[in-house]
Amino acid sequence: MKKFVFILLVVVLTLAACGGDSASVDNPEAAETAPTAVPPSPEPAEPSPEPTELPDPTATPEPSLITDAADMVGIWLGTVAGEKGYVMYTADGRYTVALIQDNLGTAPRVSGEYWFEDGKIHLRDLENAGHWAVCDAETVGVYEAVVLEDGQVQFQTVEDGCDEGGFTRNYIFANMMQERIGDSVPIAAAEAKTEAETAPNPELAAALQTVLESYAAENGAGAVLLVDAPDMGFTWKGATGMADPEAGLEMAPDDQFIISSGTKMYTAVTILKLVEQGKLNLDDPISLYLPEELVSQLLILDGQSYGEEITVRQLLNHTSGLGDFSNGTDEDGNGLPDFKDLVLNEPDTVWNPEAVLAWAVENAPPVAVPGEMYNYSDTNFQLLGLIVKNVSGMSLAEAYHQLIFEPLGMEQTYLEFNEPAVPGVDGRTLSRAFYNGTDWNGLDSHSYEWGSGGLVSTVEDQNRFLRAWVNGDLFDDPASKEAMLTWGETTNAGVYYGLGTFRFVFDEWGIPDLGEVQGHGGLFNSQAFYWPEENVIIVGTLNSNEPPLGFIGVMIDALSTVQAMSE
């Protein structure tokens, strides 16, 4: 969900003023015709009349309040600064919160108890899946439920200790307009889990922490890792190092980080969801969705333009023949790609996709005709981002939110430089990433990443995304996921690429019995992969490009540890 900007409602009460009559004015014409007045005989003075009693000022009406649970029962559409969610209150004193109405009874983000006492509504959180900062069951929120003139209800805080951090219960309820839209539905009972399924495994947790620390130690940056193994009843996340070395802030397991090229999998899913909506076709030429002037310049070999032959599918699987603008030529031979030199040397430059592609046309020569060979290229996913914009009528950030983040409840994920930053868990800021020792976060020039690498996320949000992808919950048509798993060979043994997705086959690397993983890694040793053999997801980052491909080492050691200790 995008960062909320919370707006406090100000109620203006206007008091009616009482006005007296104007003083009478003499009529000169009447004065001329009136007879001469005869002085009256002296009379006893009349007593002064009693002063007129003025009415009391109009009293401010008492606000209309809901003071009975029966008046809250139902499903309410909640709105905060234009963002929408749903709250359900049941007759047996339960409440649930979800981003999707259908999830209120089956998969709420938050659930708890509510009751009325002394005319005020009391809220107690019982289960929290990340919708806001966790409130323990002892922290009860007390509110007045004020009925507004349009029938909506707004809570006014009396007392709530759940107000520390950015995204809290009090922060939401005190600023949310709620409008009743329907009757409540039954809340599904949670499946009972055995003690063995929920018991922690401290030995495995300690071993995984050691793996993470061993890879993070050499670069001085912060690192985080999550391993989700539901078939083992084991989920663990850990952190090490510094989230912000300059500020002395240690890394926390829920910290946000730049996922860089992990973004490509999200861009691919967005494209495929637009395919499901009938807005494009994977085998259409990109010239149907992009300006002719751009397409005609993209891929020229021996004086002939092949840009018109590139298909959407070829962008997704890196067989377009286009050069890689961000990791390509090194004209000065200093060991850095020319574009990375530009990013480091001109840190204040803010790039947009059109400027990036103009640079690519001039400086990233094509490598082959479309369909001839695999060549990993960020240029492909810049073009895919433009296609998303053109066919959806939304910005790329809006498309991510509408098609992926909001349905999955990914509330800590956003497209950097293209929307307001979403506060991290407990209000923490984005952790720092380092490129050859340079603080990447301090460079406005890394705004170039966009559809090829611009997302910020957390291990929890990415785990939610991958698990939905694995379970088939991301797509309406199973063929969409199958298309992503149509593997093509790359230039490296054991490495295959589908549509925005890598496949690493460990047997082909001489590592037996580990099987394979599917997902995507990124520049700062970020990783988000699924291990089919054990139904395990592994997500994390080293927040540094050093050691090169270190995320692969972390993944192999972590999965080998899980495998060994689960037997």
N, C-alpha and C positions, 0 to 999 in steps of 0.2 A: 504494500500500500504505500503510497507517496506520503511525504511528510505532511502531517496535518498542521494547519494554521488555525488555532482555536480562537473563536470569536465569542466574547462575552456579550450576552444580550442586555442592553440598557433600556429599562422601562421608564418612560417619562410620564409623570403624573401632572396634569394641568388643573389648577384650581380655578373655579369660576369666580369672577369678580362681580360685586354688586354695584350698580351705578345709580345716582339720584337724578331727579328731573332737573332741567336747566332753570335758572332764575327767570321770572317774567320780565318783559321789556315794555316800558311805557309806550302808549300809542299817541303821537302828537296830535293827530286829527281828532281824536276823541277828547283831547284836552281842550281844543278850541270850542267845541260845542257844549261842553258840560256846563251846567249852571254854577254860579258862584257858590262856593261852599260856605255854609253858616257854621261858625265855630260851635261845636256841641257844648252842652252844659257839662260841667265836670261830673264825672261818674266815678263811683268807687272802682279802683283798679281790679280788673279780672285776674283771677289767679292764673299763673303761667301753666300752659297745658303740660301734661306729662310728656316727656320725650318719647318719640316713637321707638319701640324696641326693635333693633335690627336682628335679622335671623342669624343663627349660628352659621359659621363658614361650612361649606359643603364638606362632609367628612370623606376622607380617602377610603374607598371601598376595600374591604378585606379581600385578599386574593382568593380565588377558588382553588381549593386543594383536594387532591385525592387522599383519602385517609382510611381507605378500606381495601384490603387485598382483592376483593371481588371486582373492584373497578380497574385493577391493573391486569387481570387475567387476559391473555391474548398475545398476539404477535404484533410487535411495534416496529415500524421502519424508523431507524435512527439516522439523523443527519448531523454531521459536524463539518462546517465550512464546505458544504457541497459534497463531502464524502459520505457514503451510505453503508449501513450495516443493519443487522437485525437483532432485536432483543425479544425473548419470549418469557412471559411470566405464566406459570401454571397454577391451578387451583390448590395444589398441595404444597405451595410455598417454594417451588424451584424457579430459578431463572437461568437462561442460557443466552450466550452471545455468539453470533456467527456472521461471516461475511456473505454467506449464501443462505437464503431462507430455508432451503431443503435440508441444510445441515443442522438446524436448530435442535432437532430431536435425535439426530444420529451422530453428528460429529461436531459439536460446538467447540469454539475456541476457548470459551470460559463457561463454567457452570458453577452455581452456588445456591444459596438459600436467600429468601427475602421474607420479611414480615413487617407488619405495622405495629407501632408502639407509640402511644401518646400522639397519634395523628401523623407520625413521620414514618417513612419507609426506611428499613434497615437492610443492608446488603452484606452478605458474607461469601467470599470466594471459597470454593471447595476444590475445583480442578481447573488448571490453567494450562493451555497448550500454546502460550506465547502471544495471545492477543494483546496483553498489556503486561507491565511489570508485575511480577508475582506478588500477591497479597496473601499473607498467611490467614488461616481460618479465624484467628483471634482478632484480626483487624477488621472491625465492623464499620461500614460506612453508614452514616445517618443523613438523610436528605428530606426536604420537603418537596412533594410532587405538585408543582404549580401548573394549573390548567390555563393555557393562554387563550386569547380571544378566538383564535382559529381552531381551537380544539386540540392543538398539540400540547404535549406535556414537557415541561422542563424541570429537571431536578435542581434544587438549590441546596448547596452544601451546608449542613449544620455541623458535621464533624466527620472527618475521614482521615485516618492516619496513612492510608495508602495513597500518598501524594508525592513520593520522592522518585526522581527520575523523570524521563520525558513522557512516557506513554503509560499512564496509570489509570486506575479505575476512577479516581476523583477527577483527573484531567478530562476523561471522556464524559462521564455522566454530568458533570457540572456545566458542560458546554453543548450537550446534545439535545436536539429537538426530537421528540418521539411522537410518532403518529400511529395510532392503532389501525392495522390493516387486515386483521383476521383473527380467527380463534386459535388457541394454542393446540399443539399436537402432543401425543405421548412422547416421553423421553425414553429412548431405548436403554435398557439396562446394560451396563458394561459387562463384557465377558469376564467371568471369574478366572483369575490366573493362579496357578499353583505356586507354592512357596519357591519351588525349584526354578520356575520360570522368571520370577522376579528377584531372586537372590542375586546380590552383586558378586562379582568375581574380582576381589582385590588384587590377586596375583597377576591376572591378565591385565588389569588396569595399570598396575605398576610397570609391567613389561612394556606396554604401549607407550607409557610416559617416557620410559628410557629410550625407546626408539626415536621418539620425537625430539628429545633433548640432544641425542647424539648427532642428529642432522642439523639442528638449529644452532649448535654451539659455535660453529666456525664463522657465522656471518653476523652475529650480534643483533639480529632483528628478532621480532616476535614471531612465534609459530603457534599454530593451533591445529588440532586433529580431532576428527570424530569417526568412530567406528560403530556402525549400527548392524548388529547381528541378531535379528529377531528370533531366528530358529534356535539360537543358543540362549535366548532370554537375556541378551547382553547388549547394552548400549553405553558407550563411554565417549567422553570428550575431555580433552586436556589442552593445556597451553604452557608455553615457556617463553622466556625472553621478554623483550620490551615492546609494548605497543607504540610507545613514543619515547625513544631513548633520550632525546633532548629534555623532555619534561619529567623523565624518571618514572613513567607510567608503565607498569607491568602489563603484559598481555593477559587477557581473560578469555576463557573458552567461547564466550558468546560475542566476541568482538567482530565487527565488520572488517572486511578486507577486500582489496581489488582482486577480482577473479580473472582479469585479463582475458586470455583466449578461451577460457571457459564460457565466455559470453556466446561463442559460436553455436553452442548446442541450443541455447535459448533462441537465437535468431533462426536456427533451422526449424525448431518447433513452431515458432511464430509463422514462418512461411508455410509449413504443412497445415497449420490450422486455417490459414487463408485459402489453401487448396481445398480443404474440406468445405469451406463456405462458397466454393465455386468462383472465387475471385481471380484465380490464376491456375496454370497447369505447369507441372514440373518440366515437361518437355517442350514448352513454348520457348521461342527465342526471346531473349531479354529485351529485344528491340520493341516488343509489344508493351513494355512497362517502363521503359526508360527513354529519355530524349534522344532523338536520332543523332543530334550533334555530338553527344557523348559517346554513344555506341559506335559510331563510325570512326572514332579516334582510338578506341581501346586497344585493338589488336591488329596492327599493320605489319605484315611480313612481305618482304620483297615487293613493296609498293601496293600490295593488295590488302584490303580491309576484310578481316574475318570476324569482327565484332558482332555483325548481324547473325552469325551462325551460333553464337554462344547461347546455351539454354540455361534455364533456371537450375536444373539438376546439376549441370556442370559447374556452376558457381558453388553449389552446396558440397560437391564431392571433390573440389579442387582439380577438375580436369578441363578447365576453361582455356588453359594455355596462357593466362595472364601472369605477368611478373608480380612479385611480392614487394610492394612499395616499402614496407616497414622492415623487412629482413633481407633485402636484396643486395644491390650493388654496394661496393666499398671502394669508391674511386681513389681515395687518398691512402688506402692500404693501412689504416690505423687499427684495423680489427673490429671496427664498428660499422654497421650499415649506415649509408649516407643519411637516411631519414632519421635514424636515432641520433646521429651527430647534430642534425638540425634541431631535434627536440631538446637536446642538452644545451646547445649553444644559443638557442632563442627561446628561453623558458617562458617568456610572457606572451608568446603567440597563442591565440585561441583559434583552433582549426574547426572548420565545418566540413561535412562530407564532400561538398562540391570542390572545396579548395584541396582537400586530400587527393581526390581523384584527378584533379588538374595536375597536381605534382606527379602522380603516378603515371599519367599519360606521357609526361615529359621525361621522367627519370627512371621508370621501371619497365624496361623493355620486355615484350612478351617472350615466352620460351617455346611455344609450339602452337599449332593450329588446334582449335577446339576438339576435345575428345581424344587427342593423341596420347597424352601422358598425364600422370599425376604431378602436380606442383603446388605445394601448400602455399597459399597466398592470402594475406589479409585484404588485398584488393577485392577478392571475390565477395567477402562479407561486408565490405563497405557498399558494394553494389546491391547486395541483398537487403541491406538496411534501407536504401533508397526505394527498392521495389516494395517493401513493406509500407513505406509512407505513401507511395503513389497508388497502390491498389486498395489500401485500407481507409485512406482519408484521415489517418491519425498520425501523430508523430511516432517515432520508433518507441519512445518511452511509454506513450499511452498504449500502444499495441502490446508491449510486454505486460503492462499492468492489467489491461482488460482481458487478454487471452491466457495469461499464465499466473501472474503474481496474485491477483485478487481471488480467482477461483481456488488457488491452493493456500491462501492465507500467508503468503510470503511478505511479511510486513517490514522486514529489515533490508530489502533489496531494492536498488534503484539504479538508474542510468546516470552516471556522474557527468556533470557539466550540462545536462539536458533537462534537469528538474531539480527542485530543492532537495538537499541532502536529508535523508530520513535519519532521525536520531537513533543511535544504537541502543541496545538493551541498557537500562538504568541510565540513559542519557549519555553514554560514552561516545566518543568521537571515533572516526575512521582510523584504524591502525595504520602505521607508516610502512610503506614498501620501499625497497632500495634497489636501484639499478647500478651495478658496479660501484656501490657505495654512495650514490647520489640519491637523496630523498625524492622519490618520484612524486609524492603527494604535493611537493612544493612547486611543481612545474605545471603551469597552465597549458603548456604545449602538449601534455599527454591527453588533452582533449580530443586528439585525433582518433582515439581508439574506437569509440562509438560501437557500431554493430559488429565489429571484429574483436572488441575487447574492453568495452567501457563499463561493464556492470560492477557494482559493489554488492556484496552479500555476506552471509554468515554460514557457518557449517550447518546450523539447524535448517535454515531456509533451503540450502542446496540439497540437504538430505530429503526434505519434503518434496522438492522438485524431482529428484531422481527416483524416489520411491513411487511417486505418481506415474512417472515414465515407465518404470518397471512393471507396475500393476495394470498399465493400460488406461489409467484414469485421465491422462492428458488429452487423449484424442477420442473423437466420436467413432472413427473408423480404424479398426486394428491395422489396416493396410498402411496407415501413416507411420506407425512405429516400425513396421516391417520394412518400409522404404528406407528408414534411417539405418537399418541393419543390413542393407545391401552393400557388402564390403568390396572395396577395390584395393588392389595392391599398391603399396607405396614404394619408395626407393630403399626402405629399410626392412630387413627380415623380421618377421613377427609383428610388423606394424601394418594395420589395415585402416582404411578410412571409409566410412559410410556417408551419410548426409549430416554434416556437422558433428560427427562422432568418431572417436578413435576406438580401435580394438587392438589390444596388446595380447599376443599369444605367448605365454611364458615358456611353453615347451620348445618353441622355436628359438628361444634365447638360452637354451640349455638348463632351464629351471623346471624339473619335472614335478608333476603332481599338483601344481598350483592352478592349472587351467588358464583362464583368460579374464580380462576385465574390459568393460565398455564404458566410455565417458569422454572427458576432455580435461586436459591440463592447461596451464597458463604460464606466462612469462615469469611471475614471481614464485615459481614452484607451487602454484595452486593446483589442486586436483579435486576431481569429483567423478568417481568411478564406481561401477557396479560389478561385483564378483559373482557371476551366476552360480558357480559350483557350490557356494555356501550361502547364497542369498544375503550377501554382506555389501553394505555401502561404506565407502571410505571417502572422506572429504577433509580438506585442510589446505594450509599454505605454510610456506617458510618466510613469506614477506620479503624475499630477496631472490634475485636471479642467480645467486651463488649458493651452493654448488650447481653447475649446469645440470639440468635434468635431475636435480636432487629429489623431486617429488616421486620419481620412479623408484628410487632407492627406498624412500620412506614407505611407499606402497608395498613393495615386495617384502620388506622386513616386517611391516605391520601385519600383512596378511599371512605371512609365514608363521608369525607369532600366534595369531588367532588360530590357525590350523593346528599348530603343534599343541597348544594348550587346551584345545577343545576335544582332543582325542582321549 
